[in-house]
Amino acid sequence: MELKLKTEKASLKLTMKDNDFNFALVVKAYEIVTGDTITLNEVDTKGTKQASPDSTTKRETHYTREEDDRTPGWKQPVKAKLMCPYCGKCQDVTTLYGNRYLKCPKCDNKVHLQSTTSRWGVPDEHGYYYKAIEVYRDRDDEKADDDLLNEMKRKMEGEDDDN
């Protein structure tokens, strides 16, 4: 048996021998890819649905309302893990929630902030909201790169016309 699960953020391919079918494993694979939790009292381990009073499948998400309420407010201080791509500085830093980048305290270069989990505003198991590990590129940098690329294309096309 081959099972492929795919969402916008994740995909998973699961292959099992037909005689080794394990429904609990299929349920876990589904939970990993979708981020939803299926309560096993709705389904037994053989894969048949158990009778329920309303006979509808209920799904619970991993995130509860209390966790949503813990999302920091705009510009509130949060923990971030910095691994500067410029100078190699590694340290725990505090930044404001909602920022796109932080400046490395050692080399003063901008480092891009990205979420440590698949959901913004939810910390990882160590309490970090952000990780800063990539070079930050603002719109001016991107425009300069695009202009350079366009100029290179124009020169390449001009050389191709001469040949």
C-alpha distance (Angstrom), angle and dihedral (degrees) to the residues before:
residue distance angle dihedral
M1 . . .
E2 3.78 . .
L3 3.79 122.1 .
K4 3.81 125.4 -173.2
L5 3.80 119.8 -167.6
K6 3.77 119.8 -175.0
T7 3.81 136.2 174.7
E8 3.79 131.5 165.3
K9 3.80 91.6 -88.2
A10 3.80 104.7 31.9
S11 3.77 144.3 21.8
L12 3.78 131.8 -167.7
K13 3.80 134.0 -172.8
L14 3.79 116.4 -157.0
T15 3.82 122.3 -171.7
M16 3.80 122.7 -171.9
K17 3.78 135.7 168.4
D18 3.80 109.8 -109.5
N19 3.79 92.5 -121.6
D20 3.84 91.4 50.6
F21 3.82 96.1 53.3
N22 3.81 109.8 154.3
F23 3.78 113.7 -172.1
A24 3.81 93.4 -169.9
L25 3.82 88.3 59.3
V26 3.82 91.0 51.4
V27 3.81 89.7 50.6
K28 3.82 91.0 51.0
A29 3.82 90.9 49.0
Y30 3.80 89.6 52.2
E31 3.81 90.8 49.1
I32 3.81 92.1 50.1
V33 3.80 94.4 51.3
T34 3.81 99.5 40.4
G35 3.80 100.6 31.7
D36 3.82 89.4 -131.3
T37 3.78 125.3 123.1
I38 3.78 122.7 -135.1
T39 3.78 115.3 -156.7
L40 3.79 109.2 -129.5
N41 3.80 93.7 -143.7
E42 3.81 85.7 76.1
V43 3.79 93.7 55.7
D44 3.78 128.7 32.5
T45 3.80 122.2 -138.6
K46 3.81 92.8 -101.0
G47 3.80 91.0 64.2
T48 3.78 100.8 -108.6
K49 3.75 120.1 125.0
Q50 3.76 114.6 -114.2
A51 3.76 119.1 -133.1
S52 3.76 113.1 -93.7
P53 3.78 128.6 -177.1
D54 3.80 94.9 -113.0
S55 3.84 94.6 26.1
T56 3.79 93.2 -140.1
T57 3.76 125.6 124.5
K58 3.77 113.1 -116.3
R59 3.77 121.8 -155.3
E60 3.76 127.3 -163.7
T61 3.77 123.9 -159.8
H62 3.78 122.7 -133.7
Y63 3.79 90.8 -120.1
T64 3.76 119.6 72.9
R65 3.78 129.6 -161.3
E66 3.82 89.8 -103.3
E67 3.81 90.0 58.6
D68 3.81 90.3 49.5
D69 3.80 88.6 52.8
R70 3.82 89.2 53.6
T71 3.80 91.5 60.8
P72 3.79 104.9 120.1
G73 3.75 119.2 -112.3
W74 3.78 122.0 -108.5
K75 3.82 110.6 -70.3
Q76 3.82 94.0 6.2
P77 3.83 114.6 144.0
V78 3.83 114.3 -99.8
K79 3.81 136.1 172.6
A80 3.80 121.5 -97.6
K81 3.80 133.8 -179.8
L82 3.81 111.8 -132.1
M83 3.81 122.7 -157.3
C84 3.81 102.5 167.4
P85 3.83 113.2 -144.3
Y86 3.82 90.2 -157.9
C87 3.80 104.7 51.5
G88 3.83 103.9 7.0
K89 3.82 94.9 -117.5
C90 3.82 110.9 160.8
Q91 3.78 120.1 -167.9
D92 3.78 145.8 125.0
V93 3.79 111.5 -97.4
T94 3.76 138.2 178.2
T95 3.78 120.0 -125.4
L96 3.77 135.6 166.3
Y97 3.80 119.9 -91.1
G98 3.80 109.7 -108.4
N99 3.81 97.3 31.1
R100 3.79 117.5 132.3
Y101 3.79 96.8 -152.5
L102 3.78 143.3 5.9
K103 3.77 130.6 -148.2
C104 3.78 118.0 -116.2
P105 3.82 108.8 -114.8
K106 3.81 90.9 -140.8
C107 3.84 105.5 44.6
D108 3.84 100.0 14.5
N109 3.84 93.5 -131.6
K110 3.81 122.1 140.9
V111 3.82 116.1 -103.4
H112 3.83 121.5 -167.3
L113 3.83 117.2 -115.1
Q114 3.79 117.4 -139.3
S115 3.79 130.4 174.6
T116 3.79 117.3 -93.0
T117 3.81 90.8 -144.9
S118 3.78 134.4 42.8
R119 3.79 89.7 -102.5
W120 3.81 124.1 60.7
G121 3.79 115.3 -123.4
V122 3.81 94.4 25.5
P123 3.81 116.2 106.5
D124 3.79 123.7 -137.0
E125 3.80 122.6 -115.9
H126 3.83 90.8 -79.8
G127 3.81 95.3 51.0
Y128 3.82 97.6 -103.9
Y129 3.79 117.1 141.3
Y130 3.81 96.0 -176.6
K131 3.77 140.6 28.2
A132 3.79 119.5 -155.9
I133 3.79 109.4 -158.5
E134 3.83 107.0 126.4
V135 3.78 134.7 71.7
Y136 3.80 111.8 -97.7
R137 3.78 113.9 -126.4
D138 3.77 116.8 -166.9
R139 3.80 125.3 -163.0
D140 3.80 93.4 -92.0
D141 3.82 91.0 56.2
E142 3.80 91.5 47.9
K143 3.82 91.7 48.4
A144 3.82 91.3 50.5
D145 3.82 90.0 50.1
D146 3.81 91.5 47.7
D147 3.81 91.4 48.9
L148 3.81 91.0 50.1
L149 3.80 91.4 48.0
N150 3.81 91.8 49.4
E151 3.81 90.8 49.4
M152 3.81 90.4 50.1
K153 3.82 90.1 50.2
R154 3.79 91.3 50.5
K155 3.82 90.8 51.3
M156 3.81 91.7 47.2
E157 3.81 91.4 50.4
G158 3.80 90.1 47.7
E159 3.82 90.9 52.2
D160 3.80 91.1 48.2
D161 3.83 90.6 53.2
D162 3.83 91.9 52.9
N163 3.82 93.3 54.5
